[in-house]
Amino acid sequence: MELHEYASLDGVGLRELIAAGQVTMTEVRQVALRALEAANADLNALTLPLFEPAEPDPPRGPWRGVPFVIKDSGPFARGVPFALGSRAIRGAVALVDHDMMARFREAGLVALGQSTAPELGFSFSTEPLRSGPTRNPWALGRGVGGSSGGSAALVAARAVPIAHGNDGGGSIRIPASCCGLVGLKPSRGRTPSGPLAGEAGFGLITEFALTRSVRDTAHLLDAVSAPLVGEKQTAPPPLRPYVQELTAAPDRLRVALTTRAWSQVQVDPQVVAATEAAGKVLEWIGYPVEQASPELEAEAILDATMLGVIATGAAVLRAGRQPDRSRLEAVSRQVLAMAEESTALDVMAALDAQHRVTRAVALFFNRYDLLVTPTFGQLPLPHGTLRYDSPQHTARSWIREILDLGPFTAPFNISGHPAISLPLAQSREGLPIGVQLVAAYGREDVLLRVAAQLEQAVPWGARRPAHAL
């Protein structure tokens, strides 16, 4: 298999070649390793030497032999070191597979590397002091979003067709927007969070992946989203396989659109125009679109998001190997201090805020089936725009700053609703712009059906970053 052929295929295309015997898993792995090395030289998106965790048997499952990378977001793959993007965490190795990694293995995916992430995952840029900035294949001077930034860069550069990500406030969707990808945050409880965590980040964090095509997202969700015994919350099962939504006829849906941030911050005019254009395409497909949005309080969103900050800080403090605080970035030190100082009353106040947001979103989806918004409020940011190591920030002021840049994603982590970013537009400078679709709880079927229709109406597969393979 030649590198150009490998880079031209999405995950489904690659797995079909493997299943048909036109290429072997060994050949795919070898070309994928070359692709990752070549892409990383430009992008700085890998944290470790390339690897393939030892498997007792050849991979099986529908994705057998398809390469991917995992994110440096904590103990995820048995035997693989992790650092949470931090210089202060050394010698930590995952002793067991995360339940999501077990699902990836059962599906047949083969992990070949680990992707970069900002320290503790608390940024909408991926520029940790540990490894330096991860560069955007569309424009090397721009960032890739965060926190699943390294994964997004490698998929956009076509080094791998699929990469692991997780999303606690936009961390799959915002990198997808910045890198021109499909990024689905499933409903709370759709994918597992154990065995080391229960409700990760007080339920804000959901595991899944970034892809280049809607069909990859649908096929992968079918492979990894079955309920797991023991999970505190599981999403309702779909009525049919998600892949069947890809060819389903348009349904009667009540669609709302907004480009106004609940915090009233300014949204880039090109992002506004891209979102409004998506609404026009939906009307052309046959969906009437109204201007409407949930009635949300910006401070409640901020208060509820702080639950994830407290939870992450507490998880680090409870870990067996404590970080060297002198080597933590400035905001991370504030996060640990906040976790130590928070009381039960603080947690209850944040939980109350979470419930206010959740109720408002749920009431909105009693009236509408789909909400269309920008994904990120800005174009991909120049490197250095966000400074996580700034001593001027508290944990709260930092979260406020990143939510001002990306105000549209966090409410749906808080409420648990599924949301997807689609690469529907590009700026005058040729930078990707993502548009977010949100559906009622448990209705990934609606998201994938409409996403497939938009992909057909506004195809993006032929767009290639300047620094793609």
C-alpha positions as a Markdown table, in Angstrom:
| # | Residue | x | y | z |
|---|---|---|---|---|
| 1 | Met | 0.0 | 0.0 | 0.0 |
| 2 | Glu | 1.3 | 3.4 | -1.0 |
| 3 | Leu | 1.2 | 6.4 | 1.4 |
| 4 | His | -1.0 | 8.4 | -1.0 |
| 5 | Glu | -3.6 | 5.6 | -1.2 |
| 6 | Tyr | -3.6 | 5.2 | 2.6 |
| 7 | Ala | -4.1 | 9.0 | 3.1 |
| 8 | Ser | -7.0 | 9.1 | 0.6 |
| 9 | Leu | -9.1 | 6.6 | 2.6 |
| 10 | Asp | -11.4 | 7.2 | 5.6 |
| 11 | Gly | -11.6 | 4.4 | 8.2 |
| 12 | Val | -14.5 | 2.6 | 6.5 |
| 13 | Gly | -12.6 | 2.6 | 3.2 |
| 14 | Leu | -9.5 | 1.3 | 4.9 |
| 15 | Arg | -11.3 | -1.5 | 6.7 |
| 16 | Glu | -13.0 | -2.6 | 3.5 |
| 17 | Leu | -9.7 | -3.1 | 1.8 |
| 18 | Ile | -8.4 | -5.1 | 4.8 |
| 19 | Ala | -11.6 | -7.2 | 4.9 |
| 20 | Ala | -11.4 | -7.9 | 1.2 |
| 21 | Gly | -7.8 | -9.1 | 1.5 |
| 22 | Gln | -6.5 | -6.4 | -0.8 |
| 23 | Val | -4.1 | -5.2 | 1.8 |
| 24 | Thr | -2.8 | -6.9 | 5.0 |
| 25 | Met | -3.0 | -5.5 | 8.5 |
| 26 | Thr | 0.8 | -5.5 | 8.6 |
| 27 | Glu | 1.0 | -3.4 | 5.5 |
| 28 | Val | -1.5 | -0.9 | 6.8 |
| 29 | Arg | 0.4 | -0.7 | 10.1 |
| 30 | Gln | 3.7 | -0.1 | 8.4 |
| 31 | Val | 2.4 | 2.7 | 6.2 |
| 32 | Ala | 0.5 | 4.2 | 9.1 |
| 33 | Leu | 3.7 | 4.4 | 11.2 |
| 34 | Arg | 5.4 | 6.2 | 8.3 |
| 35 | Ala | 2.5 | 8.5 | 8.0 |
| 36 | Leu | 2.5 | 9.4 | 11.7 |
| 37 | Glu | 6.2 | 10.1 | 11.7 |
| 38 | Ala | 5.9 | 12.3 | 8.6 |
| 39 | Ala | 2.9 | 14.2 | 10.0 |
| 40 | Asn | 4.4 | 14.6 | 13.4 |
| 41 | Ala | 7.5 | 16.3 | 12.0 |
| 42 | Asp | 5.4 | 19.2 | 10.9 |
| 43 | Leu | 2.7 | 19.2 | 13.6 |
| 44 | Asn | 4.3 | 18.1 | 16.9 |
| 45 | Ala | 1.2 | 16.1 | 17.8 |
| 46 | Leu | 2.6 | 12.9 | 19.4 |
| 47 | Thr | 3.8 | 12.5 | 23.0 |
| 48 | Leu | 5.7 | 9.2 | 22.9 |
| 49 | Pro | 7.7 | 7.1 | 20.4 |
| 50 | Leu | 5.3 | 5.2 | 18.2 |
| 51 | Phe | 4.1 | 1.9 | 19.6 |
| 52 | Glu | 1.7 | -1.0 | 19.2 |
| 53 | Pro | 0.6 | -2.5 | 22.5 |
| 54 | Ala | 1.2 | -6.2 | 22.5 |
| 55 | Glu | -2.0 | -8.2 | 21.8 |
| 56 | Pro | -2.3 | -11.9 | 22.6 |
| 57 | Asp | -4.3 | -12.4 | 19.4 |
| 58 | Pro | -4.6 | -10.6 | 16.1 |
| 59 | Pro | -7.3 | -7.9 | 16.3 |
| 60 | Arg | -10.9 | -8.9 | 15.5 |
| 61 | Gly | -14.1 | -7.0 | 15.1 |
| 62 | Pro | -15.4 | -4.7 | 12.4 |
| 63 | Trp | -12.5 | -2.3 | 12.6 |
| 64 | Arg | -9.8 | -5.0 | 12.6 |
| 65 | Gly | -6.4 | -3.6 | 11.7 |
| 66 | Val | -7.5 | 0.1 | 11.3 |
| 67 | Pro | -4.9 | 2.3 | 13.0 |
| 68 | Phe | -5.7 | 5.1 | 15.4 |
| 69 | Val | -4.1 | 7.0 | 18.3 |
| 70 | Ile | -5.1 | 7.6 | 21.9 |
| 71 | Lys | -5.1 | 10.9 | 23.7 |
| 72 | Asp | -2.8 | 11.7 | 26.6 |
| 73 | Ser | -5.8 | 12.4 | 28.9 |
| 74 | Gly | -5.0 | 9.9 | 31.8 |
| 75 | Pro | -4.6 | 6.2 | 32.3 |
| 76 | Phe | -6.2 | 4.8 | 29.1 |
| 77 | Ala | -4.4 | 1.9 | 27.5 |
| 78 | Arg | -2.8 | -0.8 | 29.7 |
| 79 | Gly | 0.9 | -0.5 | 29.8 |
| 80 | Val | 1.1 | 2.9 | 28.2 |
| 81 | Pro | 2.6 | 5.9 | 30.1 |
| 82 | Phe | 0.6 | 9.0 | 30.4 |
| 83 | Ala | 1.3 | 12.5 | 31.7 |
| 84 | Leu | -2.0 | 14.5 | 31.2 |
| 85 | Gly | 0.1 | 16.9 | 29.1 |
| 86 | Ser | 2.2 | 17.8 | 32.1 |
| 87 | Arg | 5.9 | 18.1 | 32.9 |
| 88 | Ala | 5.0 | 17.4 | 36.5 |
| 89 | Ile | 3.6 | 13.9 | 36.1 |
| 90 | Arg | 6.4 | 11.4 | 35.5 |
| 91 | Gly | 6.5 | 7.6 | 35.5 |
| 92 | Ala | 2.8 | 7.1 | 35.5 |
| 93 | Val | 1.6 | 4.0 | 33.5 |
| 94 | Ala | -1.9 | 2.8 | 33.0 |
| 95 | Leu | -2.3 | -0.6 | 34.8 |
| 96 | Val | -5.6 | -1.5 | 33.1 |
| 97 | Asp | -7.5 | -0.5 | 30.0 |
| 98 | His | -10.1 | 2.2 | 30.3 |
| 99 | Asp | -13.5 | 0.6 | 29.4 |
| 100 | Met | -13.5 | 2.7 | 26.2 |
| 101 | Met | -10.1 | 1.4 | 25.2 |
| 102 | Ala | -11.4 | -2.1 | 25.8 |
| 103 | Arg | -14.2 | -1.2 | 23.4 |
| 104 | Phe | -11.7 | 0.1 | 20.8 |
| 105 | Arg | -9.7 | -3.1 | 21.1 |
| 106 | Glu | -12.8 | -5.3 | 20.7 |
| 107 | Ala | -13.7 | -3.3 | 17.6 |
| 108 | Gly | -10.3 | -4.2 | 16.1 |
| 109 | Leu | -8.7 | -0.7 | 16.2 |
| 110 | Val | -4.9 | -0.8 | 16.6 |
| 111 | Ala | -3.3 | 2.0 | 18.7 |
| 112 | Leu | 0.0 | 3.2 | 17.3 |
| 113 | Gly | 0.7 | 6.3 | 19.3 |
| 114 | Gln | -0.5 | 8.8 | 21.9 |
| 115 | Ser | -1.5 | 12.4 | 21.0 |
| 116 | Thr | -0.8 | 15.7 | 22.6 |
| 117 | Ala | -3.2 | 17.5 | 25.0 |
| 118 | Pro | -3.0 | 20.6 | 27.1 |
| 119 | Glu | -2.0 | 20.1 | 30.8 |
| 120 | Leu | -5.0 | 18.5 | 32.7 |
| 121 | Gly | -7.1 | 19.1 | 29.5 |
| 122 | Phe | -8.1 | 22.6 | 30.6 |
| 123 | Ser | -7.6 | 24.6 | 27.4 |
| 124 | Phe | -9.1 | 25.2 | 24.0 |
| 125 | Ser | -5.5 | 25.3 | 22.7 |
| 126 | Thr | -3.0 | 22.4 | 22.8 |
| 127 | Glu | 0.2 | 24.2 | 23.7 |
| 128 | Pro | 1.5 | 22.6 | 26.9 |
| 129 | Leu | 5.0 | 23.5 | 28.2 |
| 130 | Arg | 5.8 | 19.8 | 28.3 |
| 131 | Ser | 5.8 | 19.5 | 24.5 |
| 132 | Gly | 5.2 | 22.9 | 23.0 |
| 133 | Pro | 2.5 | 23.9 | 20.5 |
| 134 | Thr | 0.8 | 21.4 | 18.3 |
| 135 | Arg | 0.5 | 23.0 | 14.9 |
| 136 | Asn | -2.6 | 23.1 | 12.6 |
| 137 | Pro | -2.1 | 21.3 | 9.3 |
| 138 | Trp | -4.2 | 24.0 | 7.6 |
| 139 | Ala | -1.8 | 26.8 | 8.8 |
| 140 | Leu | 1.2 | 25.9 | 11.0 |
| 141 | Gly | 1.0 | 29.3 | 12.8 |
| 142 | Arg | -2.5 | 28.5 | 14.1 |
| 143 | Gly | -3.6 | 26.2 | 16.9 |
| 144 | Val | -5.6 | 23.0 | 16.8 |
| 145 | Gly | -8.1 | 23.7 | 19.6 |
| 146 | Gly | -8.2 | 21.7 | 22.7 |
| 147 | Ser | -8.1 | 19.5 | 24.5 |
| 148 | Ser | -8.1 | 16.7 | 21.9 |
| 149 | Gly | -5.8 | 18.8 | 19.8 |
| 150 | Gly | -3.1 | 16.3 | 18.9 |
| 151 | Ser | -5.7 | 13.8 | 17.8 |
| 152 | Ala | -7.4 | 16.3 | 15.6 |
| 153 | Ala | -4.2 | 17.4 | 14.0 |
| 154 | Leu | -3.2 | 13.8 | 13.1 |
| 155 | Val | -6.6 | 13.0 | 11.6 |
| 156 | Ala | -6.7 | 16.2 | 9.6 |
| 157 | Ala | -3.2 | 15.5 | 8.3 |
| 158 | Arg | -4.5 | 12.1 | 7.2 |
| 159 | Ala | -1.9 | 10.3 | 9.3 |
| 160 | Val | -4.7 | 8.2 | 10.9 |
| 161 | Pro | -8.4 | 8.1 | 9.9 |
| 162 | Ile | -9.7 | 8.0 | 13.5 |
| 163 | Ala | -8.3 | 9.2 | 16.8 |
| 164 | His | -9.5 | 9.0 | 20.4 |
| 165 | Gly | -10.8 | 12.1 | 22.1 |
| 166 | Asn | -12.9 | 13.0 | 25.1 |
| 167 | Asp | -15.0 | 16.0 | 25.7 |
| 168 | Gly | -15.7 | 17.8 | 29.0 |
| 169 | Gly | -16.6 | 21.3 | 27.6 |
| 170 | Gly | -16.0 | 21.1 | 23.9 |
| 171 | Ser | -12.7 | 19.1 | 23.8 |
| 172 | Ile | -13.7 | 16.9 | 20.8 |
| 173 | Arg | -15.9 | 19.5 | 19.0 |
| 174 | Ile | -13.6 | 22.5 | 19.2 |
| 175 | Pro | -10.5 | 20.7 | 17.8 |
| 176 | Ala | -12.9 | 19.2 | 15.1 |
| 177 | Ser | -13.9 | 22.8 | 14.2 |
| 178 | Cys | -10.3 | 24.1 | 14.1 |
| 179 | Cys | -9.0 | 21.2 | 12.0 |
| 180 | Gly | -11.9 | 20.6 | 9.6 |
| 181 | Leu | -13.2 | 17.3 | 11.1 |
| 182 | Val | -16.3 | 15.5 | 12.3 |
| 183 | Gly | -16.4 | 15.6 | 16.1 |
| 184 | Leu | -19.3 | 13.9 | 18.0 |
| 185 | Lys | -19.8 | 14.2 | 21.7 |
| 186 | Pro | -22.2 | 11.4 | 22.4 |
| 187 | Ser | -25.0 | 11.6 | 25.0 |
| 188 | Arg | -24.0 | 11.2 | 28.6 |
| 189 | Gly | -23.9 | 7.4 | 29.3 |
| 190 | Arg | -23.6 | 6.4 | 25.6 |
| 191 | Thr | -20.0 | 5.5 | 26.0 |
| 192 | Pro | -18.3 | 4.1 | 29.2 |
| 193 | Ser | -16.2 | 6.0 | 31.7 |
| 194 | Gly | -14.9 | 3.2 | 34.0 |
| 195 | Pro | -13.3 | 1.3 | 35.5 |
| 196 | Leu | -11.3 | 4.0 | 37.4 |
| 197 | Ala | -14.0 | 6.7 | 37.2 |
| 198 | Gly | -17.7 | 6.7 | 37.7 |
| 199 | Glu | -19.2 | 9.8 | 36.2 |
| 200 | Ala | -16.0 | 11.4 | 34.8 |
| 201 | Gly | -15.9 | 15.1 | 35.7 |
| 202 | Phe | -19.2 | 14.9 | 37.5 |
| 203 | Gly | -20.7 | 13.6 | 34.3 |
| 204 | Leu | -19.3 | 16.3 | 32.0 |
| 205 | Ile | -16.7 | 14.2 | 30.3 |
| 206 | Thr | -17.7 | 11.8 | 27.5 |
| 207 | Glu | -15.3 | 9.5 | 25.5 |
| 208 | Phe | -15.4 | 9.1 | 21.8 |
| 209 | Ala | -13.3 | 10.0 | 18.7 |
| 210 | Leu | -12.6 | 12.4 | 15.8 |
| 211 | Thr | -13.0 | 11.4 | 12.2 |
| 212 | Arg | -13.0 | 12.9 | 8.7 |
| 213 | Ser | -16.4 | 11.4 | 7.6 |
| 214 | Val | -19.9 | 11.0 | 9.0 |
| 215 | Arg | -19.9 | 7.4 | 8.0 |
| 216 | Asp | -16.8 | 6.7 | 10.1 |
| 217 | Thr | -18.5 | 8.3 | 13.1 |
| 218 | Ala | -21.7 | 6.3 | 12.7 |
| 219 | His | -19.9 | 2.9 | 12.1 |
| 220 | Leu | -17.6 | 3.6 | 15.1 |
| 221 | Leu | -20.5 | 4.6 | 17.4 |
| 222 | Asp | -22.3 | 1.3 | 16.5 |
| 223 | Ala | -19.1 | -0.6 | 17.5 |
| 224 | Val | -18.4 | 1.0 | 20.9 |
| 225 | Ser | -21.6 | 2.3 | 22.4 |
| 226 | Ala | -23.4 | -0.8 | 23.8 |
| 227 | Pro | -24.5 | -0.4 | 27.5 |
| 228 | Leu | -21.9 | -1.5 | 30.0 |
| 229 | Val | -23.0 | -3.3 | 33.2 |
| 230 | Gly | -22.4 | -1.2 | 36.2 |
| 231 | Glu | -22.5 | 2.3 | 34.6 |
| 232 | Lys | -24.5 | 4.7 | 36.8 |
| 233 | Gln | -26.2 | 6.2 | 33.7 |
| 234 | Thr | -26.7 | 4.7 | 30.3 |
| 235 | Ala | -28.3 | 6.4 | 27.3 |
| 236 | Pro | -31.4 | 4.7 | 25.8 |
| 237 | Pro | -30.5 | 2.3 | 23.0 |
| 238 | Pro | -31.1 | 3.4 | 19.4 |
| 239 | Leu | -34.1 | 2.1 | 17.5 |
| 240 | Arg | -31.8 | 0.8 | 14.7 |
| 241 | Pro | -28.0 | 0.8 | 13.9 |
| 242 | Tyr | -26.6 | 4.3 | 13.5 |
| 243 | Val | -25.3 | 3.4 | 10.0 |
| 244 | Gln | -28.9 | 3.1 | 8.8 |
| 245 | Glu | -29.3 | 6.8 | 9.5 |
| 246 | Leu | -26.8 | 7.6 | 6.8 |
| 247 | Thr | -29.3 | 6.8 | 4.1 |
| 248 | Ala | -32.5 | 7.6 | 5.9 |
| 249 | Ala | -34.9 | 10.0 | 4.2 |
| 250 | Pro | -35.4 | 13.5 | 5.7 |
| 251 | Asp | -37.8 | 13.5 | 8.6 |
| 252 | Arg | -40.1 | 16.2 | 9.9 |
| 253 | Leu | -37.9 | 18.0 | 12.4 |
| 254 | Arg | -38.3 | 21.3 | 14.3 |
| 255 | Val | -35.0 | 23.1 | 13.8 |
| 256 | Ala | -33.7 | 26.1 | 15.7 |
| 257 | Leu | -30.6 | 28.2 | 15.0 |
| 258 | Thr | -28.7 | 30.7 | 17.0 |
| 259 | Thr | -25.4 | 32.5 | 16.6 |
| 260 | Arg | -25.8 | 34.6 | 19.8 |
| 261 | Ala | -23.6 | 33.5 | 22.7 |
| 262 | Trp | -25.4 | 33.2 | 26.0 |
| 263 | Ser | -22.6 | 35.2 | 27.6 |
| 264 | Gln | -23.1 | 38.0 | 24.9 |
| 265 | Val | -19.4 | 37.8 | 23.8 |
| 266 | Gln | -18.6 | 38.7 | 20.3 |
| 267 | Val | -18.6 | 35.8 | 17.7 |
| 268 | Asp | -16.4 | 36.1 | 14.7 |
| 269 | Pro | -18.5 | 37.4 | 11.7 |
| 270 | Gln | -17.2 | 34.6 | 9.4 |
| 271 | Val | -18.3 | 32.0 | 12.0 |
| 272 | Val | -21.7 | 33.7 | 12.2 |
| 273 | Ala | -22.0 | 33.7 | 8.4 |
| 274 | Ala | -21.0 | 30.0 | 8.2 |
| 275 | Thr | -23.7 | 29.0 | 10.7 |
| 276 | Glu | -26.4 | 31.0 | 9.0 |
| 277 | Ala | -25.4 | 29.4 | 5.7 |
| 278 | Ala | -25.8 | 26.0 | 7.2 |
| 279 | Gly | -29.3 | 27.0 | 8.2 |
| 280 | Lys | -30.0 | 27.9 | 4.6 |
| 281 | Val | -28.8 | 24.4 | 3.5 |
| 282 | Leu | -31.1 | 22.8 | 6.0 |
| 283 | Glu | -34.0 | 24.8 | 4.6 |
| 284 | Trp | -33.0 | 23.7 | 1.1 |
| 285 | Ile | -33.0 | 20.0 | 2.3 |
| 286 | Gly | -36.5 | 20.6 | 3.6 |
| 287 | Tyr | -36.2 | 21.5 | 7.3 |
| 288 | Pro | -37.9 | 24.8 | 8.3 |
| 289 | Val | -35.5 | 26.7 | 10.5 |
| 290 | Glu | -36.4 | 29.2 | 13.3 |
| 291 | Gln | -34.2 | 31.7 | 15.2 |
| 292 | Ala | -34.4 | 30.3 | 18.8 |
| 293 | Ser | -32.1 | 29.1 | 21.6 |
| 294 | Pro | -32.3 | 27.7 | 25.1 |
| 295 | Glu | -32.7 | 30.3 | 27.8 |
| 296 | Leu | -29.4 | 29.9 | 29.6 |
| 297 | Glu | -27.5 | 32.0 | 32.1 |
| 298 | Ala | -23.8 | 32.5 | 31.4 |
| 299 | Glu | -22.9 | 32.4 | 35.1 |
| 300 | Ala | -24.8 | 29.1 | 35.6 |
| 301 | Ile | -22.8 | 27.6 | 32.7 |
| 302 | Leu | -19.6 | 28.8 | 34.3 |
| 303 | Asp | -20.6 | 27.6 | 37.8 |
| 304 | Ala | -21.6 | 24.2 | 36.5 |
| 305 | Thr | -18.4 | 23.9 | 34.4 |
| 306 | Met | -16.4 | 24.4 | 37.5 |
| 307 | Leu | -17.6 | 21.0 | 38.7 |
| 308 | Gly | -15.3 | 19.4 | 36.1 |
| 309 | Val | -12.4 | 21.6 | 37.4 |
| 310 | Ile | -13.0 | 20.4 | 41.0 |
| 311 | Ala | -13.3 | 16.8 | 39.9 |
| 312 | Thr | -10.2 | 16.8 | 37.8 |
| 313 | Gly | -8.2 | 18.5 | 40.5 |
| 314 | Ala | -9.4 | 16.0 | 43.0 |
| 315 | Ala | -8.6 | 13.1 | 40.7 |
| 316 | Val | -5.0 | 14.3 | 40.4 |
| 317 | Leu | -4.7 | 14.8 | 44.2 |
| 318 | Arg | -6.1 | 11.3 | 44.8 |
| 319 | Ala | -3.6 | 9.6 | 42.4 |
| 320 | Gly | -1.0 | 7.4 | 43.9 |
| 321 | Arg | 1.9 | 9.5 | 42.4 |
| 322 | Gln | 1.6 | 13.2 | 43.2 |
| 323 | Pro | 2.8 | 15.7 | 40.6 |
| 324 | Asp | 5.7 | 18.0 | 41.3 |
| 325 | Arg | 3.8 | 21.3 | 41.8 |
| 326 | Ser | 6.8 | 23.4 | 41.0 |
| 327 | Arg | 6.6 | 22.0 | 37.4 |
| 328 | Leu | 2.9 | 22.4 | 37.0 |
| 329 | Glu | 1.7 | 25.3 | 34.8 |
| 330 | Ala | 0.2 | 28.2 | 36.7 |
| 331 | Val | -3.5 | 27.5 | 36.1 |
| 332 | Ser | -3.0 | 23.8 | 37.1 |
| 333 | Arg | -1.6 | 24.9 | 40.4 |
| 334 | Gln | -4.8 | 27.0 | 40.9 |
| 335 | Val | -6.9 | 24.0 | 39.9 |
| 336 | Leu | -5.3 | 21.8 | 42.6 |
| 337 | Ala | -5.7 | 24.6 | 45.2 |
| 338 | Met | -9.3 | 24.9 | 44.3 |
| 339 | Ala | -9.9 | 21.2 | 44.6 |
| 340 | Glu | -8.3 | 21.2 | 48.1 |
| 341 | Glu | -10.2 | 24.3 | 49.3 |
| 342 | Ser | -13.7 | 23.4 | 47.9 |
| 343 | Thr | -16.3 | 22.4 | 50.4 |
| 344 | Ala | -19.4 | 20.3 | 50.1 |
| 345 | Leu | -21.3 | 23.5 | 49.9 |
| 346 | Asp | -19.3 | 24.6 | 46.9 |
| 347 | Val | -20.0 | 21.3 | 45.2 |
| 348 | Met | -23.7 | 21.5 | 46.0 |
| 349 | Ala | -23.9 | 25.1 | 44.6 |
| 350 | Ala | -22.2 | 23.9 | 41.4 |
| 351 | Leu | -24.5 | 20.9 | 41.1 |
| 352 | Asp | -27.5 | 23.3 | 41.5 |
| 353 | Ala | -26.1 | 25.3 | 38.6 |
| 354 | Gln | -25.8 | 22.1 | 36.6 |
| 355 | His | -29.4 | 21.3 | 37.2 |
| 356 | Arg | -30.5 | 24.8 | 36.1 |
| 357 | Val | -28.7 | 24.4 | 32.8 |
| 358 | Thr | -29.9 | 20.9 | 32.3 |
| 359 | Arg | -33.5 | 21.9 | 32.8 |
| 360 | Ala | -33.3 | 24.8 | 30.4 |
| 361 | Val | -31.8 | 22.7 | 27.7 |
| 362 | Ala | -34.3 | 19.8 | 28.2 |
| 363 | Leu | -37.2 | 22.3 | 28.1 |
| 364 | Phe | -35.9 | 23.7 | 24.8 |
| 365 | Phe | -35.8 | 20.2 | 23.3 |
| 366 | Asn | -39.5 | 19.7 | 24.2 |
| 367 | Arg | -40.1 | 22.3 | 21.5 |
| 368 | Tyr | -37.3 | 21.6 | 19.0 |
| 369 | Asp | -35.6 | 18.5 | 17.6 |
| 370 | Leu | -32.4 | 20.1 | 16.5 |
| 371 | Leu | -30.3 | 23.2 | 17.5 |
| 372 | Val | -27.7 | 24.7 | 15.1 |
| 373 | Thr | -25.0 | 26.9 | 16.5 |
| 374 | Pro | -21.4 | 27.8 | 15.8 |
| 375 | Thr | -19.0 | 25.2 | 17.3 |
| 376 | Phe | -16.1 | 27.6 | 18.2 |
| 377 | Gly | -16.8 | 31.4 | 18.5 |
| 378 | Gln | -13.5 | 32.2 | 16.6 |
| 379 | Leu | -11.3 | 31.0 | 13.8 |
| 380 | Pro | -8.4 | 28.8 | 14.8 |
| 381 | Leu | -6.3 | 30.9 | 17.2 |
| 382 | Pro | -2.7 | 32.0 | 16.5 |
| 383 | His | -0.3 | 30.2 | 18.8 |
| 384 | Gly | 0.1 | 32.0 | 22.1 |
| 385 | Thr | -3.4 | 33.5 | 22.2 |
| 386 | Leu | -4.3 | 31.4 | 25.3 |
| 387 | Arg | -1.6 | 31.3 | 28.0 |
| 388 | Tyr | -2.3 | 28.6 | 30.5 |
| 389 | Asp | 0.9 | 29.3 | 32.4 |
| 390 | Ser | -0.2 | 32.8 | 33.2 |
| 391 | Pro | 0.0 | 33.6 | 37.0 |
| 392 | Gln | -2.7 | 36.2 | 36.5 |
| 393 | His | -5.4 | 33.6 | 36.4 |
| 394 | Thr | -7.4 | 31.8 | 39.0 |
| 395 | Ala | -9.0 | 28.5 | 37.9 |
| 396 | Arg | -12.4 | 30.4 | 37.6 |
| 397 | Ser | -11.0 | 33.3 | 35.5 |
| 398 | Trp | -9.3 | 30.9 | 33.2 |
| 399 | Ile | -12.5 | 28.9 | 32.6 |
| 400 | Arg | -14.3 | 32.1 | 31.9 |
| 401 | Glu | -11.7 | 33.1 | 29.4 |
| 402 | Ile | -11.9 | 29.9 | 27.4 |
| 403 | Leu | -15.7 | 29.8 | 27.6 |
| 404 | Asp | -15.7 | 33.4 | 26.2 |
| 405 | Leu | -13.8 | 32.1 | 23.1 |
| 406 | Gly | -15.9 | 28.9 | 22.9 |
| 407 | Pro | -19.3 | 29.7 | 24.4 |
| 408 | Phe | -21.4 | 27.2 | 22.5 |
| 409 | Thr | -20.2 | 23.7 | 23.6 |
| 410 | Ala | -20.1 | 23.5 | 27.4 |
| 411 | Pro | -23.9 | 23.7 | 28.0 |
| 412 | Phe | -24.4 | 20.3 | 26.4 |
| 413 | Asn | -21.7 | 18.7 | 28.5 |
| 414 | Ile | -23.6 | 20.0 | 31.5 |
| 415 | Ser | -26.9 | 18.8 | 30.2 |
| 416 | Gly | -25.6 | 15.5 | 28.7 |
| 417 | His | -27.2 | 16.1 | 25.3 |
| 418 | Pro | -25.4 | 14.8 | 22.1 |
| 419 | Ala | -23.7 | 17.3 | 19.9 |
| 420 | Ile | -21.6 | 17.1 | 16.7 |
| 421 | Ser | -19.3 | 19.5 | 14.9 |
| 422 | Leu | -19.3 | 19.4 | 11.1 |
| 423 | Pro | -16.7 | 21.1 | 8.8 |
| 424 | Leu | -19.2 | 22.9 | 6.7 |
| 425 | Ala | -17.3 | 26.1 | 5.9 |
| 426 | Gln | -13.9 | 27.7 | 5.4 |
| 427 | Ser | -12.8 | 31.3 | 6.2 |
| 428 | Arg | -11.5 | 33.8 | 3.6 |
| 429 | Glu | -8.1 | 32.7 | 4.8 |
| 430 | Gly | -8.9 | 29.0 | 4.0 |
| 431 | Leu | -9.2 | 28.0 | 7.7 |
| 432 | Pro | -11.9 | 25.5 | 8.8 |
| 433 | Ile | -15.1 | 26.6 | 10.4 |
| 434 | Gly | -17.2 | 24.1 | 12.2 |
| 435 | Val | -21.0 | 24.2 | 12.7 |
| 436 | Gln | -22.5 | 22.4 | 15.7 |
| 437 | Leu | -25.7 | 20.4 | 15.7 |
| 438 | Val | -27.4 | 19.5 | 19.0 |
| 439 | Ala | -30.2 | 17.0 | 19.5 |
| 440 | Ala | -32.4 | 15.8 | 22.4 |
| 441 | Tyr | -30.9 | 13.5 | 24.9 |
| 442 | Gly | -30.2 | 10.1 | 23.4 |
| 443 | Arg | -30.9 | 11.2 | 19.8 |
| 444 | Glu | -27.6 | 10.6 | 18.1 |
| 445 | Asp | -29.7 | 9.1 | 15.4 |
| 446 | Val | -31.1 | 12.5 | 14.5 |
| 447 | Leu | -27.6 | 14.1 | 14.5 |
| 448 | Leu | -26.1 | 11.5 | 12.2 |
| 449 | Arg | -29.1 | 11.5 | 9.8 |
| 450 | Val | -28.9 | 15.3 | 9.4 |
| 451 | Ala | -25.1 | 15.3 | 9.4 |
| 452 | Ala | -25.1 | 12.8 | 6.5 |
| 453 | Gln | -27.5 | 14.9 | 4.6 |
| 454 | Leu | -25.4 | 18.0 | 5.1 |
| 455 | Glu | -22.2 | 16.1 | 4.1 |
| 456 | Gln | -23.9 | 15.2 | 0.8 |
| 457 | Ala | -25.2 | 18.7 | 0.2 |
| 458 | Val | -21.9 | 20.4 | 1.2 |
| 459 | Pro | -19.2 | 17.8 | 0.7 |
| 460 | Trp | -15.9 | 18.4 | 2.4 |
| 461 | Gly | -14.0 | 15.2 | 1.7 |
| 462 | Ala | -11.9 | 16.8 | -1.1 |
| 463 | Arg | -10.6 | 19.6 | 1.0 |
| 464 | Arg | -7.0 | 19.0 | 2.0 |
| 465 | Pro | -4.9 | 21.0 | 4.5 |
| 466 | Ala | -1.7 | 22.4 | 3.1 |
| 467 | His | 0.3 | 20.1 | 5.4 |
| 468 | Ala | -1.6 | 16.9 | 4.9 |
| 469 | Leu | 0.0 | 13.8 | 3.5 |
